[in-house]
Amino acid sequence: MVRLQKFLAAAGVCSRRRGEDLIRAGRVTVNGRVEAVLGAKIDPEKDRVSVDGQPVKSEQGMVYIALNKPRGYVTSCRHAGKKIVLELVNVPERVYPVGRLDKDSTGLLLLTNDGRMHLKLSHPSFDHEKEYDVIVERPISDGALRRMAEGMPILDTRTRPAVVTRLGERAFRIVLKEGRNRQIRRMVRRLGNEVVELKRTRMASVRLGRLAEGAWRHLSAEEVAALLPPER
């Protein structure tokens, strides 16, 4: 049994708080009857839930995971002779990485079996942000940080503008809305420097937080709802 507003959020209808508003407004029915009591519980296997007369499909089979990827693991499902990120996640469902982190990079990686999430987080047209903390080999100038922020040529194209914040003499934070192959490392190398450490700390609204390296957790219903707003 799960709370009705949590079920609505997990199904991708809305956030949990918005679900509470819908319940209060009498717009949610369970087995054909209006359910206006907050905290009411349902059985997703048996109960029929509708919002404004439209049935809500249970997403119980969908899995959404946040992993803190350690250095040395590759973000593929198979790679002979290499350690892969799926070895770190113990779930019965087949899940796939959303996007990539190269072998020498660490930090937040999302895994799921939901193709909708994979599309919405991987395709640049959705403008989801990805945030990284970077340490480079030698001191980096304000001018170099400004060039990265404005966009610069790599891989026969020009990177999109980014938000770049200095964290120290050799450290900075960068927020991208794209994810070209080894993009940050290529940008830094073009500026005459080298990346020593690169950690992703955020994807869209999901943050790495205090998740230990090599550990993983399920995304909350609220996090899933924020990543997958209802189709209009």
C-alpha positions as CSV (number, residue, x, y, z in Angstrom):
1,M,0.0,0.0,0.0
2,V,1.3,3.5,-0.9
3,R,0.0,7.0,-0.3
4,L,-2.1,8.3,-3.1
5,Q,0.0,11.4,-3.7
6,K,3.2,9.3,-3.8
7,F,1.6,7.0,-6.4
8,L,0.7,10.0,-8.6
9,A,4.3,11.4,-8.4
10,A,5.8,8.0,-9.1
11,A,3.5,7.6,-12.1
12,G,4.9,10.9,-13.5
13,V,1.6,12.7,-13.3
14,C,2.9,15.5,-11.0
15,S,5.0,16.3,-8.0
16,R,3.8,14.9,-4.6
17,R,2.8,18.4,-3.5
18,R,0.8,19.0,-6.6
19,G,-0.8,15.6,-6.1
20,E,-2.0,16.8,-2.7
21,D,-3.6,19.8,-4.3
22,L,-5.4,17.6,-6.9
23,I,-6.7,15.4,-4.1
24,R,-8.0,18.3,-2.1
25,A,-9.7,19.7,-5.2
26,G,-11.6,16.4,-5.6
27,R,-10.0,15.7,-9.0
28,V,-8.7,12.3,-8.1
29,T,-10.8,9.2,-8.0
30,V,-10.0,5.7,-6.7
31,N,-12.2,2.9,-8.1
32,G,-14.6,5.5,-9.4
33,R,-15.1,7.4,-6.2
34,V,-13.6,10.8,-5.4
35,E,-10.8,10.5,-2.8
36,A,-10.3,13.8,-1.1
37,V,-8.5,12.6,2.1
38,L,-4.8,13.3,2.2
39,G,-2.7,10.4,3.3
40,A,-5.2,7.8,1.9
41,K,-3.4,4.7,0.7
42,I,-4.0,2.5,-2.3
43,D,-2.9,-0.8,-3.7
44,P,-1.2,-0.1,-7.1
45,E,-1.8,-3.7,-8.1
46,K,-5.6,-3.6,-7.6
47,D,-7.0,0.0,-7.3
48,R,-8.0,2.1,-10.4
49,V,-6.8,5.7,-10.0
50,S,-7.9,8.5,-12.3
51,V,-7.2,12.3,-12.5
52,D,-9.9,14.4,-14.1
53,G,-11.3,11.2,-15.5
54,Q,-8.1,10.0,-17.1
55,P,-6.7,6.7,-15.8
56,V,-3.3,6.8,-14.2
57,K,-0.9,4.0,-15.3
58,S,1.3,2.6,-12.6
59,E,5.0,2.9,-13.2
60,Q,5.9,0.2,-10.7
61,G,8.1,-1.5,-13.2
62,M,10.2,1.5,-13.8
63,V,13.6,1.9,-12.0
64,Y,15.4,5.2,-11.5
65,I,18.8,5.1,-9.8
66,A,21.5,7.7,-8.9
67,L,25.1,6.3,-8.7
68,N,28.3,7.9,-7.5
69,K,30.6,6.5,-10.2
70,P,34.2,5.8,-9.0
71,R,37.2,6.3,-11.2
72,G,38.1,3.3,-13.4
73,Y,34.6,2.2,-14.3
74,V,33.2,2.6,-17.8
75,T,29.6,3.7,-18.5
76,S,28.6,0.8,-20.8
77,C,26.6,-2.3,-20.4
78,R,29.4,-4.6,-21.7
79,H,33.1,-3.9,-22.1
80,A,35.5,-6.9,-22.3
81,G,38.2,-6.6,-19.7
82,K,36.9,-3.4,-18.1
83,K,34.9,-2.7,-15.0
84,I,31.4,-1.5,-15.8
85,V,29.0,0.6,-13.8
86,L,26.4,-2.1,-13.8
87,E,28.6,-4.1,-11.5
88,L,27.9,-1.5,-8.8
89,V,24.1,-1.6,-9.0
90,N,22.2,-4.6,-7.5
91,V,18.7,-4.6,-8.9
92,P,16.8,-7.4,-10.7
93,E,15.7,-5.1,-13.6
94,R,17.9,-4.3,-16.6
95,V,18.9,-0.7,-16.3
96,Y,21.0,1.5,-18.6
97,P,23.2,4.5,-18.0
98,V,21.8,7.9,-19.0
99,G,24.6,9.7,-20.8
100,R,28.2,9.0,-20.1
101,L,31.1,9.7,-17.7
102,D,34.5,8.7,-19.0
103,K,36.5,6.1,-17.2
104,D,38.7,8.7,-15.3
105,S,35.8,10.9,-14.2
106,T,33.7,10.4,-11.1
107,G,30.3,11.5,-9.7
108,L,26.6,11.4,-10.5
109,L,25.4,8.9,-13.1
110,L,21.7,8.1,-13.6
111,L,20.6,4.7,-14.6
112,T,17.0,3.6,-15.6
113,N,14.9,1.3,-17.7
114,D,12.6,4.1,-18.7
115,G,13.2,5.2,-22.3
116,R,11.4,8.5,-21.8
117,M,13.9,9.6,-19.1
118,H,16.8,8.5,-21.3
119,L,15.6,10.6,-24.2
120,K,14.8,13.7,-22.1
121,L,18.1,13.8,-20.3
122,S,20.3,12.8,-23.2
123,H,19.0,14.9,-26.1
124,P,20.4,18.5,-26.1
125,S,17.1,20.0,-27.2
126,F,15.7,19.6,-23.7
127,D,18.3,21.9,-22.2
128,H,18.9,19.9,-19.0
129,E,21.9,21.2,-17.1
130,K,24.9,19.1,-16.0
131,E,27.2,20.5,-13.3
132,Y,30.9,19.5,-12.8
133,D,33.6,20.3,-10.4
134,V,37.0,20.3,-12.1
135,I,40.6,20.5,-10.9
136,V,43.3,21.2,-13.5
137,E,47.1,20.6,-13.6
138,R,48.2,24.2,-13.6
139,P,46.7,27.5,-12.4
140,I,43.9,28.6,-14.8
141,S,43.4,32.2,-15.8
142,D,40.2,34.3,-15.7
143,G,40.5,34.6,-19.4
144,A,40.5,30.9,-19.9
145,L,37.4,30.5,-17.7
146,R,35.8,33.2,-19.8
147,R,36.5,31.5,-23.0
148,M,34.9,28.3,-21.8
149,A,31.9,30.3,-20.6
150,E,31.5,32.0,-24.0
151,G,31.9,28.8,-26.0
152,M,34.9,27.6,-27.9
153,P,35.7,25.4,-31.0
154,I,36.2,21.6,-30.4
155,L,35.3,18.6,-32.6
156,D,34.6,20.7,-35.7
157,T,31.9,22.7,-33.9
158,R,31.5,25.3,-31.2
159,T,30.4,24.5,-27.7
160,R,27.3,26.2,-26.3
161,P,27.7,29.0,-23.7
162,A,28.2,27.6,-20.2
163,V,28.2,28.9,-16.6
164,V,31.7,28.8,-15.2
165,T,32.6,29.7,-11.6
166,R,36.1,29.8,-10.1
167,L,36.6,27.6,-7.0
168,G,40.3,28.0,-6.5
169,E,43.6,28.7,-8.3
170,R,43.3,25.4,-10.2
171,A,39.6,24.6,-9.7
172,F,36.4,25.7,-11.2
173,R,32.7,24.6,-11.5
174,I,31.1,24.4,-15.0
175,V,27.4,24.0,-15.9
176,L,26.8,22.6,-19.4
177,K,23.6,22.1,-21.4
178,E,25.2,19.6,-23.7
179,G,27.5,16.6,-23.4
180,R,30.0,16.2,-26.3
181,N,32.6,13.4,-26.1
182,R,35.1,14.3,-23.3
183,Q,34.0,17.9,-23.8
184,I,35.5,19.5,-20.6
185,R,38.8,17.7,-21.0
186,R,39.0,18.8,-24.7
187,M,38.2,22.4,-23.7
188,V,40.8,22.5,-21.0
189,R,43.4,20.9,-23.3
190,R,42.7,23.5,-26.0
191,L,43.5,26.2,-23.3
192,G,47.0,24.6,-22.7
193,N,46.1,22.8,-19.5
194,E,45.0,19.3,-18.4
195,V,42.2,18.0,-16.2
196,V,43.4,16.2,-13.1
197,E,40.0,15.5,-11.5
198,L,36.5,15.8,-12.9
199,K,33.4,15.1,-10.8
200,R,29.8,15.5,-11.9
201,T,27.7,16.8,-9.0
202,R,24.3,17.4,-10.7
203,M,22.1,16.3,-13.6
204,A,19.1,18.5,-14.1
205,S,17.4,18.7,-10.6
206,V,19.1,15.6,-9.2
207,R,22.2,16.3,-7.0
208,L,25.0,13.9,-5.9
209,G,24.8,15.2,-2.4
210,R,26.6,13.1,0.2
211,L,26.2,9.8,-1.7
212,A,29.4,7.8,-1.1
213,E,31.7,6.9,-4.0
214,G,30.5,3.6,-5.4
215,A,27.2,3.8,-3.6
216,W,23.7,4.2,-5.3
217,R,20.2,5.0,-4.3
218,H,16.7,5.0,-5.9
219,L,15.5,8.5,-7.0
220,S,12.6,9.8,-4.9
221,A,9.1,10.1,-6.4
222,E,9.6,13.9,-6.4
223,E,12.9,13.6,-8.3
224,V,11.3,11.4,-10.9
225,A,8.3,13.7,-11.3
226,A,10.6,16.7,-11.8
227,L,12.5,14.9,-14.5
228,L,9.4,13.5,-16.2
229,P,6.7,16.2,-16.2
230,P,3.3,14.9,-17.5
231,E,2.9,15.0,-21.3
232,R,0.6,17.8,-22.5
